[in-house]
Amino acid sequence: MREIVVFSGSSHRALATAICDRLGVRISPSHTSRFSNDCLQAQLLANCRQRDVYLVQPLVRPTQDSLMELLLMVDAARGASAAQITAVIPHFAYARSDKKDASRISLGGRLVADMLAAAGVDRVLTMALHAPQVHGFFSVPVDHLTAIGVLADHFRGTDLTDTVVVSPDLGNAKTATQFARLLGLPVAAGSKRRLADDRVVIDSIVGDVSGRRAVVLDDEIATGGSILELLDRLKDAGCSEAAVACTHGLFAGEAVQRLSIHPMITQVVTTDTVPAPPGWPQLQVRSVADLFAAAIARIHAGESVSSLFDGVDPAYAPPQQSLFEVANP
């Protein structure tokens, strides 16, 4: 079996290190520099020839730098004769640009997918794409993970009496339904209209939330505008309090301040697909490193990744052995 080599871009080295710890391999060194004309250059400082190369890089702020660094690392791996190159992108930022909803507008999700393929990526490993159709933008295989099992584990064992899972919009209702099924809870959803990137209107709540506590589930929280609008409607409908859970906690702008002081919010839970914001010790972060490590081990061994999520519940036994012991029992 070919040797595995894992590199990390500069956007989230902590997650890449945690994934390597679970795999039982060392993270390989790399160096990214910036020329005086602001151009980036990436160098991989470990042998890639005829090896399976995994490049870990969520697309987070500065997003354009993160993307360009990843493309340069892919190009470097291809030039170094890597046998297979997998881009591990825990957060794919351009998944929001998924449709032509205005005249002469760009489709960033498809463009970035094409750029990755042109650079030399053989496979993409990602999590919780904002729009499922983005999966189809790629001309290379995509393994699309979900964190709903990791988030559900956070709430298991807590008092869920009179609790309902609430999705901010109907588009996310299917995922919210799967999440609610894991916890044995009913589900409700907001009827949302987006007016701008940071402005939404939720007209009503579909489902019974009166006299209940809510667990609000979203795939991504950026400015927090959707969550705050939803909380207002939940309060109007008789909901008493809410826990907020999401996969990608971007928390841009004033999101941290707005969410941390909101009187209805009892807790905010996210995962480490992106770095946690500083200065918010109350934020609860669940790691997805085990899940990505298990997926990488299965990809490397030629095994099914989708079987991690049999029965919707992504409960799995993370490898306690090294990657090579797991791949060669």
C-alpha angles and dihedrals in degrees: 000000000000118000118256123232122189123196130181130214119218098261100080115002092159092065092045090051092049091050091051091049089056091047093049094235132114120249108247119233124251136169130216119191135179123225123221089259089059095254117140127228126192127200126186110214099199134069112272101171110133091346132124105251123201119191115197114204128139112202100244135142122340077038097177091051091048091051095046092047090053092049091050092049090051090051091049092051092049091049089050091059098251112182093220131002121205120187108212103203109172090181118032101195097190092062087097090067095069108127144030100253095155137034118282093357125154125246100221096174093060093041093054090047089053091047092053092050092047091050090057109266113157097188140007126216114193143150136232102348109209090231119029092214090068086076087070093054091075123089090198128065115282126200106203114198129194130213098200091106091052091049092045089054088060092061098039111106093025125108106274097170112145091002128144130190111232128196117204090225141015092248090068094041094101092057090044089052091053090048091049090050090056090055097037093241135134119252137225134176141203123240099231135188119189114217097175140344091282101023126079136160122211108198100187147342118254107212138029115296100148112131092000137113117238136222104200112206124194133161094227138010116199113155093357093235095130092049094050092048090049092050090054090053092045091053090050089052093053102263112152105201142346142213114209122216130178139161099224112040102190094155096188127183113354095344095115093052094043095049099038094057100037108124095219097052115094097177142349118219127187140153133248097252084118129025114276116248115256122247099033107102092164091065110106114217123195117197123236092188092107091053094049091045091052091049092049091049090052094046090050092049093045093245131139117280095186090062087072085076102042109152091017091275107110092206110142140158107253112220114269090187128063120280092257094051090051093048092047108037 
